[in-house]
Amino acid sequence: AQSVTQLDSHVSVSEGTPVLLRCNYSSSYSPSLFWYVQHPNKGLQLLLKYTSAATLVKGINGFEAEFKKSETSFHLTKPSAHMSDAAEYFCVVSGDTGFQKLVFGTGTRLLVSP
Amino acid sequence: DVKVTQSSRYLVKRTGEKVFLECVQDMDHENMFWYRQDPGLGLRLIYFSYDVKMKEKGDIPEGYSVSREKKERFSLILESASTNQTSMYLCASSLIAGGRHNEQFFGPGTRLTVL
Protein backbone atom coordinates (compact mmCIF):
# COMPACT_ATOMS: atom_id res chain seq x y z
CA ALA A 1 0.00 0.00 0.00
CA GLN A 2 1.02 3.56 -0.57
CA SER A 3 2.49 5.59 2.30
CA VAL A 4 4.20 8.90 2.92
CA THR A 5 6.72 9.90 5.58
CA GLN A 6 7.41 13.53 6.32
CA LEU A 7 10.71 13.48 8.10
CA ASP A 8 10.28 16.64 10.17
CA SER A 9 7.23 17.66 12.17
CA HIS A 10 8.57 21.23 12.51
CA VAL A 11 11.08 23.26 10.50
CA SER A 12 12.26 26.72 11.55
CA VAL A 13 13.95 29.14 9.18
CA SER A 14 14.74 32.83 9.06
CA GLU A 15 13.16 35.07 6.47
CA GLY A 16 15.29 35.12 3.32
CA THR A 17 16.95 31.74 3.94
CA PRO A 18 16.25 28.53 1.97
CA VAL A 19 13.46 26.15 2.85
CA LEU A 20 13.72 22.35 2.68
CA LEU A 21 10.79 20.13 3.68
CA ARG A 22 11.55 16.44 3.35
CA CYS A 23 9.24 13.71 2.13
CA ASN A 24 9.76 10.02 1.39
CA TYR A 25 7.12 7.84 -0.17
CA SER A 26 6.38 4.19 -0.69
CA SER A 27 4.39 3.04 -3.68
CA SER A 28 3.87 -0.18 -5.55
CA TYR A 29 2.81 1.78 -8.62
CA SER A 30 4.25 4.72 -10.50
CA PRO A 31 2.86 7.37 -8.19
CA SER A 32 1.46 10.83 -8.52
CA LEU A 33 2.81 13.09 -5.79
CA PHE A 34 1.51 16.36 -4.44
CA TRP A 35 2.40 19.04 -1.94
CA TYR A 36 -0.42 20.94 -0.25
CA VAL A 37 -0.20 23.94 2.06
CA GLN A 38 -2.58 24.84 4.86
CA HIS A 39 -2.52 28.30 6.40
CA PRO A 40 -4.04 28.71 9.87
CA ASN A 41 -7.79 28.08 9.94
CA LYS A 42 -7.90 27.53 6.20
CA GLY A 43 -8.46 24.57 3.92
CA LEU A 44 -5.68 22.89 1.95
CA GLN A 45 -4.32 24.49 -1.21
CA LEU A 46 -2.37 22.65 -3.89
CA LEU A 47 1.25 23.87 -4.19
CA LEU A 48 2.42 21.53 -6.93
CA LYS A 49 2.04 18.03 -8.34
CA TYR A 50 4.18 15.42 -10.07
CA THR A 51 2.53 13.17 -12.64
CA SER A 52 5.42 11.29 -14.34
CA ALA A 53 6.47 14.12 -16.64
CA ALA A 54 9.42 16.36 -15.67
CA THR A 55 11.06 15.28 -12.41
CA LEU A 56 11.56 18.88 -11.27
CA VAL A 57 8.17 20.40 -10.63
CA LYS A 58 7.56 24.08 -10.13
CA GLY A 59 4.63 25.26 -8.07
CA ILE A 60 3.07 28.42 -6.80
CA ASN A 61 4.80 31.06 -4.64
CA GLY A 62 8.32 30.03 -5.72
CA PHE A 63 8.17 26.47 -4.39
CA GLU A 64 9.51 23.50 -6.30
CA ALA A 65 10.01 19.78 -5.69
CA GLU A 66 12.17 17.12 -7.27
CA PHE A 67 11.00 13.55 -7.79
CA LYS A 68 13.85 11.11 -7.15
CA LYS A 69 12.77 7.57 -7.85
CA SER A 70 16.03 5.99 -6.70
CA GLU A 71 15.66 7.68 -3.30
CA THR A 72 11.85 7.48 -3.20
CA SER A 73 11.86 11.14 -2.22
CA PHE A 74 9.89 14.24 -3.16
CA HIS A 75 11.41 17.07 -1.13
CA LEU A 76 9.93 20.57 -1.26
CA THR A 77 12.27 23.56 -1.57
CA LYS A 78 12.18 27.32 -1.86
CA PRO A 79 15.27 29.49 -2.29
CA SER A 80 14.19 32.29 0.02
CA ALA A 81 11.54 32.06 2.75
CA HIS A 82 8.95 34.76 3.26
CA MET A 83 6.96 35.40 6.40
CA SER A 84 3.79 34.45 4.53
CA ASP A 85 5.19 30.93 3.98
CA ALA A 86 4.57 30.06 7.63
CA ALA A 87 2.00 27.27 7.42
CA GLU A 88 1.60 23.50 7.55
CA TYR A 89 2.72 21.51 4.52
CA PHE A 90 1.49 18.07 3.53
CA CYS A 91 3.18 15.62 1.20
CA VAL A 92 0.64 13.39 -0.55
CA VAL A 93 0.84 10.29 -2.73
CA SER A 94 -1.86 8.86 -4.96
CA GLY A 95 -3.54 5.71 -3.74
CA ASP A 96 -3.49 2.39 -5.54
CA THR A 97 -7.20 2.10 -6.22
CA GLY A 98 -9.29 3.34 -9.11
CA PHE A 99 -11.09 5.93 -7.02
CA GLN A 100 -8.40 8.60 -6.88
CA LYS A 101 -7.82 8.30 -3.17
CA LEU A 102 -4.89 10.27 -1.78
CA VAL A 103 -2.63 9.26 1.11
CA PHE A 104 -1.46 12.15 3.28
CA GLY A 105 1.67 12.58 5.34
CA THR A 106 1.36 13.82 8.91
CA GLY A 107 2.46 17.33 7.97
CA THR A 108 5.42 19.66 8.56
CA ARG A 109 4.87 22.97 10.28
CA LEU A 110 7.09 25.67 8.81
CA LEU A 111 7.99 28.53 11.14
CA VAL A 112 9.55 31.66 9.65
CA SER A 113 11.23 34.20 11.91
CA PRO A 114 12.09 37.79 10.96
CA ASP B 1 -12.79 29.82 -9.75
CA VAL B 2 -13.29 26.40 -8.24
CA LYS B 3 -15.12 26.32 -4.98
CA VAL B 4 -15.89 23.86 -2.22
CA THR B 5 -18.02 25.23 0.60
CA GLN B 6 -18.86 23.74 3.98
CA SER B 7 -21.97 24.68 5.90
CA SER B 8 -20.27 25.77 9.13
CA ARG B 9 -16.80 26.92 10.14
CA TYR B 10 -17.35 26.16 13.82
CA LEU B 11 -19.85 23.84 15.45
CA VAL B 12 -20.42 22.89 19.08
CA LYS B 13 -22.60 19.88 19.88
CA ARG B 14 -23.38 17.73 22.90
CA THR B 15 -22.61 14.05 23.33
CA GLY B 16 -25.31 11.90 21.79
CA GLU B 17 -26.59 14.54 19.35
CA LYS B 18 -27.01 13.76 15.65
CA VAL B 19 -24.74 16.04 13.65
CA PHE B 20 -24.89 16.93 9.96
CA LEU B 21 -21.96 18.44 8.11
CA GLU B 22 -22.72 19.65 4.61
CA CYS B 23 -20.39 20.14 1.68
CA VAL B 24 -21.16 21.64 -1.72
CA GLN B 25 -18.90 21.90 -4.77
CA ASP B 26 -19.58 23.88 -7.92
CA MET B 27 -17.08 22.19 -10.23
CA ASP B 28 -19.22 19.27 -11.44
CA HIS B 29 -16.71 16.84 -9.90
CA GLU B 30 -17.64 13.18 -9.66
CA ASN B 31 -15.58 12.39 -6.56
CA MET B 32 -16.19 13.82 -3.12
CA PHE B 33 -14.36 13.04 0.12
CA TRP B 34 -14.66 13.59 3.85
CA TYR B 35 -11.54 13.71 6.02
CA ARG B 36 -10.84 14.46 9.62
CA GLN B 37 -7.67 16.26 10.61
CA ASP B 38 -6.05 15.85 14.00
CA PRO B 39 -2.69 17.22 15.19
CA GLY B 40 0.18 14.88 14.39
CA LEU B 41 -2.04 12.51 12.40
CA GLY B 42 -2.47 14.42 9.15
CA LEU B 43 -5.68 13.86 7.20
CA ARG B 44 -7.52 10.58 7.52
CA LEU B 45 -10.19 9.56 5.05
CA ILE B 46 -13.62 8.84 6.54
CA TYR B 47 -15.76 8.20 3.45
CA PHE B 48 -15.75 9.01 -0.21
CA SER B 49 -18.22 8.98 -3.07
CA TYR B 50 -17.57 8.59 -6.79
CA ASP B 51 -21.14 9.16 -7.97
CA VAL B 52 -24.60 10.10 -6.78
CA LYS B 53 -25.86 7.59 -4.20
CA MET B 54 -22.52 5.74 -4.26
CA LYS B 55 -20.24 5.64 -1.25
CA GLU B 56 -17.15 3.81 -0.08
CA LYS B 57 -15.64 3.50 3.37
CA GLY B 58 -12.33 5.16 3.96
CA ASP B 59 -9.82 4.38 6.67
CA ILE B 60 -11.86 5.46 9.71
CA PRO B 61 -15.61 5.12 8.94
CA GLU B 62 -16.72 3.96 12.40
CA GLY B 63 -19.26 6.29 13.96
CA TYR B 64 -19.95 8.12 10.68
CA SER B 65 -22.28 7.80 7.71
CA VAL B 66 -22.65 9.80 4.51
CA SER B 67 -25.27 10.79 1.99
CA ARG B 68 -24.96 11.90 -1.61
CA GLU B 69 -28.34 12.59 -3.17
CA LYS B 70 -27.09 15.20 -5.64
CA LYS B 71 -23.80 15.40 -7.50
CA GLU B 72 -22.77 18.68 -5.95
CA ARG B 73 -23.60 17.85 -2.33
CA PHE B 74 -21.99 15.38 0.08
CA SER B 75 -23.12 15.16 3.69
CA LEU B 76 -21.32 13.65 6.66
CA ILE B 77 -23.49 12.39 9.50
CA LEU B 78 -22.48 11.64 13.05
CA GLU B 79 -25.35 9.47 14.27
CA SER B 80 -24.55 9.96 17.96
CA ALA B 81 -21.71 12.40 18.53
CA SER B 82 -19.00 11.47 21.00
CA THR B 83 -16.17 13.52 22.49
CA ASN B 84 -13.57 11.59 20.48
CA GLN B 85 -15.15 12.99 17.33
CA THR B 86 -14.02 16.49 18.26
CA SER B 87 -11.88 17.39 15.27
CA MET B 88 -11.46 19.46 12.12
CA TYR B 89 -13.50 18.03 9.25
CA LEU B 90 -12.46 18.72 5.68
CA CYS B 91 -14.43 18.08 2.52
CA ALA B 92 -12.78 17.73 -0.89
CA SER B 93 -13.73 17.00 -4.47
CA SER B 94 -11.94 15.85 -7.62
CA LEU B 95 -12.53 14.78 -11.18
CA ILE B 96 -12.50 11.17 -12.34
CA ALA B 97 -11.04 11.89 -15.80
CA GLY B 98 -7.23 11.68 -15.59
CA GLY B 99 -7.33 9.10 -12.84
CA ARG B 100 -4.74 9.12 -10.09
CA HIS B 101 -3.17 12.35 -11.33
CA ASN B 102 -6.04 14.52 -10.25
CA GLU B 103 -5.67 16.84 -7.32
CA GLN B 104 -8.38 17.28 -4.77
CA PHE B 105 -9.91 20.67 -4.04
CA PHE B 106 -10.64 21.39 -0.40
CA GLY B 107 -13.23 23.34 1.52
CA PRO B 108 -12.26 25.61 4.45
CA GLY B 109 -13.10 23.00 7.07
CA THR B 110 -15.53 22.68 9.97
CA ARG B 111 -14.10 22.64 13.46
CA LEU B 112 -16.45 20.45 15.48
CA THR B 113 -16.37 20.37 19.26
CA VAL B 114 -18.40 17.71 21.07
CA LEU B 115 -18.98 18.43 24.76
Interface residues (C-beta under 8 A of the other chain):
Chain A: S9 Y29 P31 S32 F34 Y36 N41 K42 G43 L44 Q45 L46 K49 T51 F90 S94 G95 G98 F99 Q100 K101 L102 F104 G105 T106 G107
Chain B: V4 N31 F33 Y35 G40 L41 G42 L43 R44 L45 F48 Y50 E56 G58 L90 A92 S94 I96 G99 R100 H101 N102 E103 Q104 F105 F106 G107 P108 G109
